[in-house]
Amino acid sequence: MTQATASKPRHVPLRTCIGCNSEKPKMELIRIVRTPEGNLAVDGPKGKLKGRGAYVCPQVECMEKVIKRKALPHTFKQAFPPEQLEVVKQQFVERLLTPSI
């Protein structure tokens, strides 16, 4: 086996931000999850919460676009009360301020 075949470049999964529509590596984005119960939550750094996910750039501006454009109800095909969207925004900001593990 030659060295060229032994060190294949690793596949990096890409996801699209629902705020600004930019495509970035999955690990650079923050995942917002609709849980099986129908609630919204911001996923942790490992991205292990169960449920349907959508990705947002780690910038407050992108999250504000998501809320303003109603991208979460559109993406998840479900209406969410404004209070729940505000809670998700707060969780998002807290996640930005918390250093990744």
PyMOL commands that set and color helices and strands:
alter all, ss='L'
color gray80, all
select helices_A, chain A and resi 3-6+26-28+60-68+71-76+82-97
alter helices_A, ss='H'
color red, helices_A
select strands_A, chain A and resi 14-16+23-25+30-34+40-42+52-56
alter strands_A, ss='S'
color yellow, strands_A
deselect
rebuild
show_as cartoon
